Amino acid sequence: MNDWFELPEESVEWLVDGLITTDDCAAANGKPKSGKSTGIRNLIAAVVLGGKFLGRDICVPPGTGRVLYVHLDRKDRRHRVAKELRQLGITREASFRVRLLTEKDMPKDAGIDARCQWLAEEVKSFEPNLVVIDLLLHFVRTKKGVNDYDTMIDAVAQLQDSLSECGYKGALLVSLHARKASGEDVGDSVLGSTGIRGSLSTLLHFHHYRREKIYTVQSDQTVRDDAYGELDETIVNRDSATGVISLGAKYEDVKVQDKKDEWTVRRSKVLSFVKTTPGKTADDIAATLNMSKKTVLPILEELEKSFDIRSSGAGIKGDPRLYFGDVLLSKPPTPPVIEPPTEYICCSNGECTSQVTAKGEFCYRHKEGVCVN
């Protein structure tokens, strides 16, 4: 019977509040050294110990969370991973709730069928809340490569089906490399076929801005919480003592503030140059300060409007516009305000000198008949 119309809506249960559901198929995506492995291990520690991940509550009772961690990124040696997990607070007692597996633990020279079967058996025996595969493409290696849509769709689907068929009802988190160049859409940053991103319901994208020395993370989610929504690109801070990461300011807000700060610095440089080296053109100023003329002109215009500098010349051949810092000459003098004299009007009684407001009026003493003048 194909009666789909009456299917009830299932409530959403979260592993990480508003970010990763309990049955999610999620990915941590980013270029090498972007912070994704650090993020993954922070999530592992948070699930095992309880507490928060990126400021969101872990919805597993503290002291009960279990994680199956398939670590296939060979540049991070097993002992280094263990050291980081200890730094994040996992004790010997809690370590029994993390099963750390590597390439050496998987079937040798086996295809994806054998690997999925092996993983399903590990899941059944360990019963984790979270399965982590770091890196996915080292697990689902295929002959046609990561760019073949049908192959990657089938491989990821087979992995998901094998976990479902073994009775696993927890979340799956995989790590992925990002493309060298990516567009505005975070989903386009995933290296390989679009079929990979299409198979995932949540993407956590990590990025490292090397020049600014800033790490960020943002989310692209199929399932969203009404209160949280998706995570905008936000700066990630890491405590060097504990290894725990936390969210800082939104990256867009920092960029806006940086632009304001940059404008202030450039304005100061231009003003200082004009005051110490008067009579220069905008081209001269731009060349000396190693700025573009496009950057310098708005600053000069703003400085003139605020009477910090003045200019002369029409800005044409033979009459270039020159800039000067003698601000006293550029500010028009303010004329003094002279109040007109007030006319003194006497009481209409010719012998009285009391002041009244208008001609023809009597002072109040004459009105009352008590004037003494």
C-alpha positions in Angstrom: 0.0 0.0 0.0 1.5 3.3 -1.1 -0.2 5.6 1.5 2.4 8.4 2.0 0.0 11.2 2.6 -0.7 10.4 6.2 2.9 9.9 7.2 3.5 11.9 10.4 6.3 14.4 10.7 9.2 13.1 12.8 10.7 15.4 15.4 14.3 16.4 14.9 16.7 15.0 17.5 20.1 16.7 17.7 23.6 15.3 18.5 24.9 18.9 18.4 22.1 21.3 19.1 21.0 23.0 15.9 24.0 21.8 14.0 24.2 18.0 13.6 21.3 15.6 14.0 21.5 12.3 15.8 21.2 10.5 12.4 23.0 13.0 10.3 25.4 12.4 7.4 27.7 15.3 7.8 31.1 16.4 6.6 33.9 18.6 7.8 35.3 20.2 4.6 38.4 22.4 4.1 41.8 22.6 2.5 44.8 21.1 4.3 45.7 23.0 7.5 42.3 24.7 7.5 41.5 23.4 11.0 39.0 20.7 10.0 40.9 17.8 11.8 41.1 20.0 14.9 37.4 20.6 14.6 36.7 16.9 14.2 38.7 16.0 17.3 37.0 18.7 19.3 33.7 17.2 18.3 34.9 13.7 19.4 35.9 15.0 22.8 32.7 16.9 23.3 30.6 13.9 22.5 32.6 11.6 24.8 32.9 14.1 27.7 29.7 16.1 27.2 29.5 19.9 27.2 29.6 22.0 24.0 30.9 22.0 20.5 31.3 25.5 18.8 29.1 26.9 21.5 26.3 24.3 20.9 25.1 21.8 23.5 26.0 18.1 23.0 22.7 16.3 23.4 24.1 13.1 24.9 24.2 12.6 28.7 27.7 13.4 30.0 29.9 10.3 30.5 27.9 8.1 28.0 28.9 9.3 24.5 30.8 6.8 22.3 32.7 7.6 19.1 34.1 5.2 16.5 37.0 7.1 14.9 38.4 5.8 11.6 41.6 7.9 11.2 43.0 7.5 7.6 44.9 10.8 7.3 48.4 9.5 7.4 50.2 12.8 7.8 48.7 12.9 11.3 50.4 10.0 13.1 48.4 7.9 15.5 50.4 9.1 18.6 49.8 12.7 17.6 46.1 12.1 17.4 46.2 10.4 20.8 48.1 13.4 22.3 45.5 15.9 21.0 42.6 13.9 22.4 44.3 13.7 25.8 44.9 17.5 25.7 41.2 18.0 25.0 40.4 16.3 28.3 39.8 12.6 27.5 41.1 10.6 30.4 42.1 6.9 30.5 38.6 6.1 31.8 36.9 8.0 29.0 39.3 6.7 26.4 37.5 3.3 26.4 34.5 5.2 24.8 36.6 6.1 21.8 37.6 3.4 19.4 40.5 4.7 17.3 41.1 2.8 14.1 43.6 3.4 11.2 44.4 2.0 7.8 46.2 -0.9 9.4 43.0 -2.1 11.1 41.0 -2.3 7.8 41.0 -5.3 5.5 44.2 -5.4 3.4 43.9 -4.7 -0.4 40.1 -4.8 -0.1 37.5 -3.0 -2.2 34.7 -0.9 -0.9 32.4 -3.9 -0.3 34.8 -5.4 2.2 35.5 -2.0 3.8 31.8 -1.3 4.4 31.3 -4.8 5.8 34.3 -4.3 8.1 32.9 -0.9 9.3 29.4 -2.4 9.9 30.9 -5.1 12.1 32.9 -2.5 14.1 29.8 -0.4 14.6 27.7 -3.4 15.7 30.2 -4.4 18.4 31.0 -0.8 19.6 27.5 0.8 19.4 28.7 4.4 19.0 26.8 7.7 18.9 29.0 9.0 16.2 31.1 7.4 13.5 34.0 9.5 12.1 35.8 8.8 8.9 38.8 11.0 8.3 39.3 11.1 5.2 36.3 9.8 3.3 38.1 9.5 -0.1 40.7 7.3 1.5 37.8 4.9 2.5 35.8 4.8 -0.7 38.6 4.7 -3.2 37.3 4.0 -6.7 39.0 3.3 -10.0 37.2 6.1 -11.8 38.3 8.7 -9.3 36.5 11.4 -7.2 35.2 13.4 -10.2 33.0 10.6 -11.6 29.4 11.4 -10.5 27.8 8.0 -10.7 30.8 6.2 -9.0 30.9 8.6 -6.1 27.1 8.6 -5.6 27.1 4.8 -5.5 30.1 4.6 -3.2 28.7 7.0 -0.6 25.3 5.4 -0.8 26.8 2.0 -0.2 28.6 3.3 2.9 25.3 4.8 4.2 23.3 1.7 3.4 25.8 -0.6 5.2 25.5 1.4 8.3 21.8 1.5 8.1 21.5 -2.2 7.5 23.6 -3.1 10.5 21.1 -1.2 12.7 23.2 2.0 13.2 21.0 4.9 14.1 23.7 7.4 15.0 25.5 10.2 13.1 28.2 9.8 10.5 30.8 12.6 10.0 33.4 12.4 7.2 36.2 14.8 6.3 36.7 16.1 2.8 39.3 18.2 1.1 38.2 21.5 -0.5 39.0 22.6 -4.0 42.0 24.9 -4.6 39.6 27.6 -5.8 36.0 27.9 -4.6 33.1 30.2 -5.3 30.6 31.9 -3.0 28.5 28.8 -2.6 30.1 26.7 0.2 28.8 23.5 -1.4 30.9 24.2 -4.5 34.1 24.0 -2.3 34.0 20.2 -2.0 36.8 18.5 -4.0 35.4 16.0 -6.5 32.0 15.3 -7.9 28.9 17.3 -6.8 27.4 13.9 -6.0 29.5 13.9 -2.9 28.0 17.1 -1.6 24.6 16.0 -2.7 24.8 12.9 -0.5 25.5 14.9 2.7 22.9 16.8 4.7 25.3 19.0 6.7 28.6 20.6 5.7 30.9 22.3 8.1 33.4 24.3 6.0 36.7 25.3 7.6 38.9 28.0 6.1 42.3 29.5 6.9 43.0 33.1 5.9 46.8 32.9 6.0 47.5 36.5 5.5 45.2 37.6 8.3 46.1 34.5 10.4 42.4 33.8 10.9 40.5 30.5 11.0 36.8 30.4 10.3 33.9 27.9 10.1 30.4 28.0 8.5 27.7 25.5 8.0 25.5 24.5 5.0 22.6 22.5 6.4 19.6 20.6 5.0 18.0 20.4 8.5 18.1 23.7 10.4 16.8 24.8 13.8 14.5 27.7 13.7 16.3 29.6 16.4 19.9 28.9 15.2 19.5 28.7 11.4 22.8 28.1 9.6 26.1 29.1 11.1 27.4 32.2 9.3 31.2 32.3 8.6 32.6 32.9 12.0 36.1 33.2 13.4 37.4 30.1 15.3 39.6 30.7 18.3 41.7 27.9 19.8 42.9 27.7 23.4 46.6 26.7 23.2 46.5 25.2 26.7 43.4 23.0 26.3 43.1 22.7 22.5 39.4 23.6 22.7 38.0 25.7 19.9 35.3 28.3 20.3 33.5 30.8 18.1 34.5 34.4 18.0 33.1 37.3 15.9 31.4 36.9 12.6 34.0 37.2 9.8 31.9 39.7 7.9 31.8 42.0 10.9 35.6 41.8 11.3 36.1 42.6 7.6 33.9 45.7 7.9 35.8 46.9 11.0 39.1 46.2 9.3 38.0 48.3 6.3 37.2 51.2 8.8 40.6 50.8 10.5 42.4 50.6 7.1 40.6 53.8 6.0 41.7 55.5 9.2 45.3 54.5 8.8 45.4 55.5 5.1 43.7 58.9 5.9 46.4 59.6 8.5 49.2 58.8 6.0 47.8 61.0 3.3 47.1 63.9 5.7 50.6 63.7 7.2 52.2 63.6 3.7 50.2 66.6 2.5 51.2 68.6 5.6 54.9 67.8 5.3 55.1 67.9 1.5 52.7 70.5 0.2 52.0 71.3 -3.4 51.8 67.7 -4.7 49.3 66.2 -7.1 47.1 63.1 -6.3 49.4 61.0 -8.6 52.4 62.2 -6.6 50.8 61.3 -3.3 49.6 57.9 -4.5 53.0 57.0 -5.9 54.9 58.1 -2.8 52.6 56.3 -0.3 52.4 53.2 -2.5 48.6 53.5 -2.8 46.4 53.5 -5.9 45.0 56.8 -7.1 41.6 55.3 -6.8 42.2 54.9 -3.1 43.8 58.3 -2.6 41.2 60.5 -4.3 38.3 59.8 -1.9 40.6 60.5 1.1 41.7 63.8 -0.4 38.1 64.7 -1.0 37.1 63.9 2.5 40.1 65.8 3.9 39.1 68.9 1.9 35.5 68.8 3.1 36.6 68.6 6.7 39.0 71.6 6.1 42.0 69.5 7.0 43.7 70.4 3.7 43.0 72.7 0.8 43.7 72.4 -3.0 44.4 74.8 -5.8 44.2 74.3 -9.6 41.6 73.1 -12.0 43.1 69.6 -12.4 43.7 70.0 -16.1 46.8 70.1 -18.3 48.8 73.1 -17.5 46.9 73.7 -14.2 47.2 70.6 -12.1 45.3 70.3 -8.8 47.8 70.6 -5.9 47.1 69.9 -2.3 48.3 71.9 0.7 48.1 71.4 4.5 47.9 75.0 5.6 44.5 74.5 7.1 44.2 78.1 8.5 44.0 79.5 5.0 41.5 76.9 3.9 39.0 77.7 6.7 36.9 80.8 5.9 36.9 83.3 8.8 33.7 83.5 10.8 32.5 87.2 10.9 31.6 88.5 14.4 27.9 88.7 15.2 26.9 92.4 16.0 23.6 92.8 17.7 21.6 96.0 16.6 21.1 98.6 19.3 17.8 98.4 21.1 15.7 101.7 20.9 14.8 103.2 24.3 11.1 104.2 24.4 9.9 106.4 27.3 6.5 106.5 28.9 3.9 108.7 27.0 3.8 111.0 30.0 6.3 113.5 28.8 7.9 114.0 32.3 8.3 110.2 32.9 11.5 108.4 31.9 10.3 104.8 32.5 10.9 102.4 29.6 7.9 100.9 27.7 7.8 98.4 24.8 6.1 100.6 22.2 5.5 104.2 21.5 2.2 105.6 22.9 2.2 103.3 25.9 2.2 104.4 29.6 4.3 102.8 32.1 2.5 100.6 34.7 2.9 103.4 37.4 1.0 105.9 35.3 -1.6 103.2 34.5 -2.1 102.8 38.2 -1.7 106.5 38.9 1.2 106.1 41.3 4.2 107.4 39.2 6.6 109.3 41.3 8.7 110.9 38.4 
